[in-house]
Amino acid sequence: MVDKLTTVRRANLGRRVGRIDSETMVSMEQSLAVFLGLAR
C-alpha cells in the first residue's frame, strides 16, 4: 500500500537510478510532512 511507510536498511538498497533537483526535493519533503501530519 502506498499509505504505509517503512524503513529499508542501506545494505538492501541497490545503485542509484537518478537525481532530483533541490526544488523537487523541497516539494517532496513538504508533501511528506503533510502526509505524516507534521505540517498544515
N, C-alpha and C positions, 0 to 999 in steps of 0.2 A: 504494500500500500504506500502511496505517496505521502500520506499524512503521518507516517511514523518515522521518527528519527532513530538512527543507530550510529554507533561508532565502529570504526574499522582500524585494525592495527596497521601500522606502517608496513610491516612485513607482508601484509596481504594485498598491498597496492601494487599495481603494475607501473609501467612507464607513463610519463606524462603524454597526454594527447595533444594539448594545445595551451594557449594562454588567453586571458581576457584582460581588457584594459581596466584602468583604475575606476573609470566611471561605471562600468558594468559591475565591478566588484562591490562598489558602494551601494548600488541598487540591489544587488543580491543580499548584502548584509542587512539592509533596511527591511527588505521583504521577509527575511528570516526572523528578524526581531519582532516584526508584526505577527508573524505566524506563531511564534513562541509566546506571544503575549507580553513581550518586554518593551514594546513601543506602542504608540497610538496611531 
